[in-house]
């Protein structure tokens, strides 16, 4: 079953799904903007298309991430992203 989620007045949309091999995941797209996300569970996020800057909870500096790069976020935390171009991602809930 697919669940569609929409955040930040429709500027971020994702489709949540379950896969027997990889478990709970979502795939989504963000349009340009600055966003802060909260997590309940640890997440692994892979950039599929585009790029973004990310500020992780324990980091002092922003990281630039491009296609194929992955970052991890702890559960029960927040992280911020700056998106300059439409960017697609795969999020796996660990």
DACOR-V192501 format. One record per backbone hydrogen bond with DSSP energy under -1.0 kcal/mol. NH is the residue of the N-H (numbers start at 0). CO is the residue of the C=O. Records with the same first field share a line. If there is no record, write none. Layout:
NH: CO + CO
//
This chain:
2: 15
4: 13
6: 11
10: 7
11: 6
12: 28
13: 4
14: 26
15: 2
16: 24
18: 22
22: 18
24: 16
25: 90
26: 14
27: 88
28: 12
29: 86
30: 10
32: 82
34: 80
36: 78
38: 76
42: 72
43: 91
44: 70
45: 89
46: 68
47: 87
48: 87
51: 64
52: 81
53: 62
54: 79
58: 55
62: 53
64: 51
67: 46
68: 65
70: 44
72: 42
78: 36
79: 54
80: 34
81: 52
82: 32
86: 29
87: 48
88: 27
89: 45
90: 25
91: 43
92: 23
93: 41
//
